Amino acid sequence: MSDITSQSLFELTSNIKEKKLSSEEITKAFINRAEKSKKLNVYVTDNFEKAIDQSKKFDSNPNLDFKLPGIPIAVKDLFCTDGVRTTAGSKILNNFVPTYESTVTQNLWSQGAILLGKLNCDEFAMGSSNETSFFGNVQNPVGENLVPGGSSGGSSAAVAANLTPVTIGTDTGGSIRQPASFTGTVGLKPTYGSCSRYGIVAFASSLDQAGPMTKNVRDCSMLLEVISSFDQKDSTSIDYKRNHYSKELSKDIKGKKIGIPKEYRVDNMPDEIELLWKNGISYAKDCGAEIIDISLPHTNYALPTYYIVAPAEASSNLARYDGVKYGFRSPGQNLIEMYEKTRSEGFGDEVKRRIMIGTYVLSSGYYDAYYLKAQKVRQLIKKDFDDAFSKVDAILTPSTPSSAFKIGEKTNDPVSMYLNDIFTVPINLAGLPGISIPAGKDKNNYPLGLQVIGKPFDEQNILNISYALEDKINFKNDISDWWLSE
Amino acid sequence: MSIDLKTVKHISKLARISIDDEKANKLKGDLNNIFQFIEKLNELNTDNVQALTSIAETTLRFRKDEIKSENIREKILKNSPEENKDFFVVPKVVE
């Protein structure tokens, strides 16, 4: 049997079901590795002691019908966990202990999983490199001083470094898929309305979705099956029949029509990404898929649209952090001064920047020129996809325009940081499901991902296409454990 | 179009975030760069386009107005920045 922490979710659950491993052995193995991996800075808050108790409790009376029987899982620190500090990577929530549980994490525990701890992320999920976190940046296990992507950077690093078997992140403009691409892991953003947003610290409510981040496509299907559910507590949760994703997983994609959008060939895109894409296309052909050239004409307008819509929604959502009922408070002479000081000291620079953008585009006299304009363009972007999906079953693109970059390289230039999400943002604006799978490496040996985009509620199809491609690509993430300490 | 210092200060007031002059100047630069990037949308004629209001084409549901959590006052107040057993405390607002 291979080392416990390098096993996939599928292997771990099989080993538990066949009684070859106990939950306690697995939980302790991940905790031991985490103790030696502090240099990566993936944990904001650990739950190790309680996790060991819970694993012993599971072993004393194991329910092997569960989908995640006694499996320890760490989650992004954006999911409210009852009784366990939840910070969203922000000083303003530094001391916040929720009194309720998010629906998606509750779904994990209801299927036998055990909380290992809360993973670092960009502050309020605003960032593409995990450098905006109040708790410091995260190291990418792929190489020293490389960013792990963001905002789910602690999550992507933890999966790649074998610190959790799988995890869940959130994706507003690419925050699951881009970090997955940067770390050689798999990340899926489900259709808007598929996973409940209840209990997730809100960033941009019309874009936010939770989703699985895993080592491989099969694990991804297993985890999606657990977290995707209709929820009365989220008014935008959609009641539809969800697939039995892991059972229906199939490499047979013969005759599937896969679209290749010409607008995703951007200026200055490195040759290796072009090559990666070409290889992906030829693998899809080898699997019997039909390749069709398509056009998504408004692709170039997606990022500017996103940088109106997302900050506008964020400025409204973050109005609740006023220092009154919970979180950080800075004292003031009067109520207004208390608000202003609390928010000035409690939020980091990127969050303040986005609140300012949002406040401006929603302010009197500017609403029509910016917000309304953006919602109109968003309609055009959605229509592009509607038109494309009348001809194809799925769309294949690169996940990111580059591989992981160095820590500090883009922090002084917000716009160049935003360009990271150029291939992922349109999918959130249109509410579609998208998955990033590792597909190759660049000249520095850093991972690169391919993205498969599907029709609404067609997660099964993009999982199957990814499963078939994964088999052909045969990606190996050679990570040297350079960060381990005794 | 460009955003001047006065506008930056006005937005910070609306957003209830106090900023000093140095930060305001830095923000002015950042915001102008970002808005320059956003202005690209003006290339598009959207006169006959209907704004998107909901990405999921469903109508919002009604639910019964029922109390589902009771006696959580203590739990809720635990996160309060200033303690006073039954209330949230703020600086004096009425003279």
Chai-1 contact restraints between the chains, C-beta under 6 A:
chainA,res_idxA,chainB,res_idxB,connection_type,confidence,min_distance_angstrom,max_distance_angstrom,comment,restraint_id
A,F96,B,N79,contact,1.0,0.0,6.0,A-B,restraint_1
A,T99,B,K75,contact,1.0,0.0,6.0,A-B,restraint_2
A,Y192,B,I55,contact,1.0,0.0,6.0,A-B,restraint_3
A,Y192,B,A56,contact,1.0,0.0,6.0,A-B,restraint_4
A,G193,B,A56,contact,1.0,0.0,6.0,A-B,restraint_5
A,S206,B,I55,contact,1.0,0.0,6.0,A-B,restraint_6
A,S235,B,L60,contact,1.0,0.0,6.0,A-B,restraint_7
A,I238,B,A56,contact,1.0,0.0,6.0,A-B,restraint_8
A,P304,B,I38,contact,1.0,0.0,6.0,A-B,restraint_9
A,P304,B,K40,contact,1.0,0.0,6.0,A-B,restraint_10
A,P304,B,L41,contact,1.0,0.0,6.0,A-B,restraint_11
A,Y307,B,I38,contact,1.0,0.0,6.0,A-B,restraint_12
A,V324,B,F88,contact,1.0,0.0,6.0,A-B,restraint_13
A,V324,B,V90,contact,1.0,0.0,6.0,A-B,restraint_14
A,K325,B,F88,contact,1.0,0.0,6.0,A-B,restraint_15
A,Y326,B,N79,contact,1.0,0.0,6.0,A-B,restraint_16
A,R329,B,P81,contact,1.0,0.0,6.0,A-B,restraint_17
A,N334,B,P91,contact,1.0,0.0,6.0,A-B,restraint_18
A,L335,B,V90,contact,1.0,0.0,6.0,A-B,restraint_19
A,L335,B,P91,contact,1.0,0.0,6.0,A-B,restraint_20
A,L335,B,V93,contact,1.0,0.0,6.0,A-B,restraint_21
A,M338,B,P91,contact,1.0,0.0,6.0,A-B,restraint_22
A,Y339,B,R16,contact,1.0,0.0,6.0,A-B,restraint_23
A,E340,B,R16,contact,1.0,0.0,6.0,A-B,restraint_24
A,E340,B,S18,contact,1.0,0.0,6.0,A-B,restraint_25
A,R343,B,R16,contact,1.0,0.0,6.0,A-B,restraint_26
A,R343,B,I17,contact,1.0,0.0,6.0,A-B,restraint_27
A,S344,B,I17,contact,1.0,0.0,6.0,A-B,restraint_28
A,S344,B,S18,contact,1.0,0.0,6.0,A-B,restraint_29
A,K352,B,I17,contact,1.0,0.0,6.0,A-B,restraint_30
A,R353,B,D30,contact,1.0,0.0,6.0,A-B,restraint_31
A,I355,B,A15,contact,1.0,0.0,6.0,A-B,restraint_32
A,M356,B,I11,contact,1.0,0.0,6.0,A-B,restraint_33
A,M356,B,A15,contact,1.0,0.0,6.0,A-B,restraint_34
A,T359,B,I11,contact,1.0,0.0,6.0,A-B,restraint_35
A,T359,B,L14,contact,1.0,0.0,6.0,A-B,restraint_36
A,T359,B,A15,contact,1.0,0.0,6.0,A-B,restraint_37
A,Y360,B,I11,contact,1.0,0.0,6.0,A-B,restraint_38
A,L372,B,A51,contact,1.0,0.0,6.0,A-B,restraint_39
A,K373,B,L41,contact,1.0,0.0,6.0,A-B,restraint_40
A,Q375,B,A51,contact,1.0,0.0,6.0,A-B,restraint_41
A,Q375,B,L52,contact,1.0,0.0,6.0,A-B,restraint_42
A,K376,B,T46,contact,1.0,0.0,6.0,A-B,restraint_43
A,K376,B,V49,contact,1.0,0.0,6.0,A-B,restraint_44
A,K376,B,A51,contact,1.0,0.0,6.0,A-B,restraint_45
A,V377,B,L41,contact,1.0,0.0,6.0,A-B,restraint_46
A,R378,B,L52,contact,1.0,0.0,6.0,A-B,restraint_47
A,Q379,B,V49,contact,1.0,0.0,6.0,A-B,restraint_48
A,Q379,B,L52,contact,1.0,0.0,6.0,A-B,restraint_49
A,P414,B,D30,contact,1.0,0.0,6.0,A-B,restraint_50
A,V415,B,N33,contact,1.0,0.0,6.0,A-B,restraint_51
A,V415,B,F37,contact,1.0,0.0,6.0,A-B,restraint_52
A,G431,B,I55,contact,1.0,0.0,6.0,A-B,restraint_53
